Protein backbone atom coordinates (compact mmCIF):
# COMPACT_ATOMS: atom_id res chain seq x y z
CA UNK A 1 0.00 0.00 0.00
CA UNK A 2 1.33 3.40 -0.95
CA UNK A 3 2.18 5.85 1.81
CA UNK A 4 -0.50 8.34 0.71
CA UNK A 5 -3.16 5.60 0.59
CA UNK A 6 -2.19 4.49 4.08
CA UNK A 7 -2.47 8.09 5.32
CA UNK A 8 -5.93 8.51 3.84
CA UNK A 9 -7.16 5.24 5.34
CA UNK A 10 -5.72 6.30 8.68
CA UNK A 11 -7.60 9.61 8.34
CA UNK A 12 -10.81 7.70 7.57
CA UNK A 13 -10.34 5.44 10.61
CA UNK A 14 -9.61 8.37 12.96
CA UNK A 15 -12.57 10.34 11.57
CA UNK A 16 -14.97 7.42 12.06
CA UNK A 17 -13.57 6.68 15.53
CA UNK A 18 -14.03 10.26 16.74
CA UNK A 19 -17.45 10.46 15.09
CA UNK A 20 -18.47 7.33 16.99
CA UNK A 21 -17.19 8.76 20.28
CA UNK A 22 -19.14 11.98 19.71
CA UNK A 23 -22.24 9.93 18.93
CA UNK A 24 -21.87 8.06 22.23
CA UNK A 25 -21.44 11.35 24.11
CA UNK A 26 -24.59 12.65 22.41
CA UNK A 27 -26.94 9.96 23.74
CA UNK A 28 -27.50 11.56 27.18
CA UNK A 29 -28.14 14.91 25.46
CA UNK A 30 -31.33 13.73 23.73
CA UNK A 31 -34.27 15.09 25.67
CA UNK A 32 -37.72 16.45 24.94
CA UNK A 33 -36.24 19.94 24.54
CA UNK A 34 -33.24 18.58 22.62
CA UNK A 35 -34.53 15.67 20.50
CA UNK A 36 -31.42 15.83 18.29
CA UNK A 37 -29.00 16.19 21.21
CA UNK A 38 -26.13 18.61 20.65
CA UNK A 39 -27.54 19.57 17.22
CA UNK A 40 -30.65 20.93 18.95
CA UNK A 41 -28.31 23.07 21.08
CA UNK A 42 -26.35 24.20 18.01
CA UNK A 43 -29.47 25.28 16.14
CA UNK A 44 -31.50 26.72 19.04
CA UNK A 45 -30.71 30.25 17.85
CA UNK A 46 -32.74 32.03 20.49
CA UNK A 47 -32.02 32.44 24.17
CA UNK A 48 -35.34 30.92 25.28
CA UNK A 49 -34.73 27.78 23.20
CA UNK A 50 -31.12 27.60 24.38
CA UNK A 51 -32.24 27.84 28.02
CA UNK A 52 -34.83 25.11 27.43
CA UNK A 53 -32.14 22.80 26.03
CA UNK A 54 -29.73 23.55 28.87
CA UNK A 55 -32.48 23.16 31.49
CA UNK A 56 -33.34 19.74 30.06
CA UNK A 57 -29.79 18.51 30.68
CA UNK A 58 -28.79 17.30 34.12
CA UNK A 59 -25.24 17.97 35.41
CA UNK A 60 -23.97 14.68 33.92
CA UNK A 61 -25.43 15.55 30.50
CA UNK A 62 -23.79 18.98 30.63
CA UNK A 63 -20.43 17.30 31.23
CA UNK A 64 -21.08 15.08 28.22
CA UNK A 65 -21.94 18.20 26.18
CA UNK A 66 -18.66 19.82 27.21
CA UNK A 67 -16.69 16.69 26.33
CA UNK A 68 -18.48 16.49 22.98
CA UNK A 69 -17.67 20.12 22.17
CA UNK A 70 -14.03 19.61 23.11
CA UNK A 71 -13.71 16.44 21.05
CA UNK A 72 -15.42 18.21 18.16
CA UNK A 73 -12.37 20.47 17.77
CA UNK A 74 -10.40 17.36 16.77
CA UNK A 75 -13.28 16.02 14.70
CA UNK A 76 -13.60 19.21 12.66
CA UNK A 77 -9.97 18.95 11.56
CA UNK A 78 -10.46 15.29 10.67
CA UNK A 79 -13.70 15.65 8.68
CA UNK A 80 -12.49 18.91 7.12
CA UNK A 81 -9.24 17.31 5.98
CA UNK A 82 -10.95 14.17 4.74
CA UNK A 83 -13.64 16.02 2.78
CA UNK A 84 -11.03 18.44 1.40
CA UNK A 85 -8.97 15.48 0.18
CA UNK A 86 -11.93 13.55 -1.31
CA UNK A 87 -13.44 16.56 -3.09
CA UNK A 88 -10.10 17.76 -4.40
CA UNK A 89 -9.18 14.27 -5.59
CA UNK A 90 -12.49 13.95 -7.44
CA UNK A 91 -12.21 17.45 -8.94
CA UNK A 92 -8.76 16.67 -10.32
CA UNK A 93 -10.27 13.79 -12.33
CA UNK A 94 -12.20 16.33 -14.44
CA UNK A 95 -10.57 18.66 -16.96
CA UNK A 96 -9.46 22.02 -15.60
CA UNK A 97 -12.03 23.80 -17.76
CA UNK A 98 -14.85 21.59 -16.48
CA UNK A 99 -17.49 23.08 -14.20
CA UNK A 100 -17.02 20.01 -11.97
CA UNK A 101 -13.33 20.80 -11.59
CA UNK A 102 -14.00 24.43 -10.69
CA UNK A 103 -16.90 23.60 -8.35
CA UNK A 104 -14.87 20.89 -6.65
CA UNK A 105 -11.84 23.08 -6.09
CA UNK A 106 -14.08 25.82 -4.67
CA UNK A 107 -15.85 23.36 -2.37
CA UNK A 108 -12.52 21.90 -1.24
CA UNK A 109 -11.40 25.36 -0.13
CA UNK A 110 -14.80 26.04 1.45
CA UNK A 111 -14.34 22.96 3.66
CA UNK A 112 -11.88 25.04 5.66
CA UNK A 113 -14.54 27.76 6.01
CA UNK A 114 -16.85 25.06 7.37
CA UNK A 115 -14.16 24.08 9.88
CA UNK A 116 -13.72 27.72 10.94
CA UNK A 117 -17.50 28.10 11.30
CA UNK A 118 -17.58 24.91 13.38
CA UNK A 119 -14.83 26.27 15.65
CA UNK A 120 -16.71 29.55 16.15
CA UNK A 121 -19.93 27.64 16.75
CA UNK A 122 -18.24 25.51 19.43
CA UNK A 123 -16.80 28.57 21.12
CA UNK A 124 -20.26 30.16 21.28
CA UNK A 125 -21.78 26.92 22.61
CA UNK A 126 -19.07 26.61 25.27
CA UNK A 127 -19.82 30.18 26.35
CA UNK A 128 -23.53 29.30 26.63
CA UNK A 129 -22.83 26.02 28.41
CA UNK A 130 -20.62 27.72 30.99
CA UNK A 131 -23.15 30.37 31.90
CA UNK A 132 -22.64 33.11 29.33
CA UNK A 133 -26.31 33.13 28.43
CA UNK A 134 -26.42 35.96 25.94
CA UNK A 135 -28.63 36.05 22.88
CA UNK A 136 -25.65 36.92 20.69
CA UNK A 137 -23.91 33.60 21.50
CA UNK A 138 -27.07 31.66 20.57
CA UNK A 139 -27.32 33.58 17.27
CA UNK A 140 -23.62 33.08 16.49
CA UNK A 141 -23.87 29.36 17.24
CA UNK A 142 -26.90 28.91 14.99
CA UNK A 143 -25.51 30.96 12.08
CA UNK A 144 -22.16 29.15 12.28
CA UNK A 145 -23.85 25.74 12.47
CA UNK A 146 -26.06 26.52 9.49
CA UNK A 147 -23.04 27.67 7.47
CA UNK A 148 -21.09 24.54 8.45
CA UNK A 149 -23.97 22.16 7.64
CA UNK A 150 -24.59 23.88 4.30
CA UNK A 151 -20.98 23.67 3.15
CA UNK A 152 -20.50 20.10 4.38
CA UNK A 153 -23.81 19.07 2.79
CA UNK A 154 -22.79 20.62 -0.53
CA UNK A 155 -19.41 18.90 -0.26
CA UNK A 156 -21.01 15.51 0.35
CA UNK A 157 -23.46 16.08 -2.51
CA UNK A 158 -20.59 17.04 -4.80
CA UNK A 159 -18.65 13.91 -3.79
CA UNK A 160 -21.68 11.72 -4.52
CA UNK A 161 -22.52 13.30 -7.89
CA UNK A 162 -18.90 13.59 -9.06
CA UNK A 163 -18.17 10.03 -7.94
CA UNK A 164 -21.20 8.69 -9.83
CA UNK A 165 -20.31 10.70 -12.95
CA UNK A 166 -16.78 9.35 -12.90
CA UNK A 167 -18.02 5.82 -12.30
CA UNK A 168 -20.46 5.95 -15.23
CA UNK A 169 -17.94 7.70 -17.45
CA UNK A 170 -15.57 4.80 -16.90
CA UNK A 171 -18.16 2.23 -18.09
C-alpha positions in Angstrom: 0.0 0.0 0.0 1.3 3.4 -1.0 2.2 5.8 1.8 -0.5 8.3 0.7 -3.2 5.6 0.6 -2.2 4.5 4.1 -2.5 8.1 5.3 -5.9 8.5 3.8 -7.2 5.2 5.3 -5.7 6.3 8.7 -7.6 9.6 8.3 -10.8 7.7 7.6 -10.3 5.4 10.6 -9.6 8.4 13.0 -12.6 10.3 11.6 -15.0 7.4 12.1 -13.6 6.7 15.5 -14.0 10.3 16.7 -17.5 10.5 15.1 -18.5 7.3 17.0 -17.2 8.8 20.3 -19.1 12.0 19.7 -22.2 9.9 18.9 -21.9 8.1 22.2 -21.4 11.4 24.1 -24.6 12.7 22.4 -26.9 10.0 23.7 -27.5 11.6 27.2 -28.1 14.9 25.5 -31.3 13.7 23.7 -34.3 15.1 25.7 -37.7 16.5 24.9 -36.2 19.9 24.5 -33.2 18.6 22.6 -34.5 15.7 20.5 -31.4 15.8 18.3 -29.0 16.2 21.2 -26.1 18.6 20.6 -27.5 19.6 17.2 -30.6 20.9 18.9 -28.3 23.1 21.1 -26.3 24.2 18.0 -29.5 25.3 16.1 -31.5 26.7 19.0 -30.7 30.2 17.8 -32.7 32.0 20.5 -32.0 32.4 24.2 -35.3 30.9 25.3 -34.7 27.8 23.2 -31.1 27.6 24.4 -32.2 27.8 28.0 -34.8 25.1 27.4 -32.1 22.8 26.0 -29.7 23.5 28.9 -32.5 23.2 31.5 -33.3 19.7 30.1 -29.8 18.5 30.7 -28.8 17.3 34.1 -25.2 18.0 35.4 -24.0 14.7 33.9 -25.4 15.5 30.5 -23.8 19.0 30.6 -20.4 17.3 31.2 -21.1 15.1 28.2 -21.9 18.2 26.2 -18.7 19.8 27.2 -16.7 16.7 26.3 -18.5 16.5 23.0 -17.7 20.1 22.2 -14.0 19.6 23.1 -13.7 16.4 21.0 -15.4 18.2 18.2 -12.4 20.5 17.8 -10.4 17.4 16.8 -13.3 16.0 14.7 -13.6 19.2 12.7 -10.0 19.0 11.6 -10.5 15.3 10.7 -13.7 15.7 8.7 -12.5 18.9 7.1 -9.2 17.3 6.0 -10.9 14.2 4.7 -13.6 16.0 2.8 -11.0 18.4 1.4 -9.0 15.5 0.2 -11.9 13.5 -1.3 -13.4 16.6 -3.1 -10.1 17.8 -4.4 -9.2 14.3 -5.6 -12.5 13.9 -7.4 -12.2 17.5 -8.9 -8.8 16.7 -10.3 -10.3 13.8 -12.3 -12.2 16.3 -14.4 -10.6 18.7 -17.0 -9.5 22.0 -15.6 -12.0 23.8 -17.8 -14.9 21.6 -16.5 -17.5 23.1 -14.2 -17.0 20.0 -12.0 -13.3 20.8 -11.6 -14.0 24.4 -10.7 -16.9 23.6 -8.3 -14.9 20.9 -6.7 -11.8 23.1 -6.1 -14.1 25.8 -4.7 -15.8 23.4 -2.4 -12.5 21.9 -1.2 -11.4 25.4 -0.1 -14.8 26.0 1.4 -14.3 23.0 3.7 -11.9 25.0 5.7 -14.5 27.8 6.0 -16.9 25.1 7.4 -14.2 24.1 9.9 -13.7 27.7 10.9 -17.5 28.1 11.3 -17.6 24.9 13.4 -14.8 26.3 15.6 -16.7 29.6 16.1 -19.9 27.6 16.8 -18.2 25.5 19.4 -16.8 28.6 21.1 -20.3 30.2 21.3 -21.8 26.9 22.6 -19.1 26.6 25.3 -19.8 30.2 26.3 -23.5 29.3 26.6 -22.8 26.0 28.4 -20.6 27.7 31.0 -23.2 30.4 31.9 -22.6 33.1 29.3 -26.3 33.1 28.4 -26.4 36.0 25.9 -28.6 36.0 22.9 -25.7 36.9 20.7 -23.9 33.6 21.5 -27.1 31.7 20.6 -27.3 33.6 17.3 -23.6 33.1 16.5 -23.9 29.4 17.2 -26.9 28.9 15.0 -25.5 31.0 12.1 -22.2 29.1 12.3 -23.8 25.7 12.5 -26.1 26.5 9.5 -23.0 27.7 7.5 -21.1 24.5 8.5 -24.0 22.2 7.6 -24.6 23.9 4.3 -21.0 23.7 3.2 -20.5 20.1 4.4 -23.8 19.1 2.8 -22.8 20.6 -0.5 -19.4 18.9 -0.3 -21.0 15.5 0.4 -23.5 16.1 -2.5 -20.6 17.0 -4.8 -18.7 13.9 -3.8 -21.7 11.7 -4.5 -22.5 13.3 -7.9 -18.9 13.6 -9.1 -18.2 10.0 -7.9 -21.2 8.7 -9.8 -20.3 10.7 -13.0 -16.8 9.4 -12.9 -18.0 5.8 -12.3 -20.5 6.0 -15.2 -17.9 7.7 -17.4 -15.6 4.8 -16.9 -18.2 2.2 -18.1 
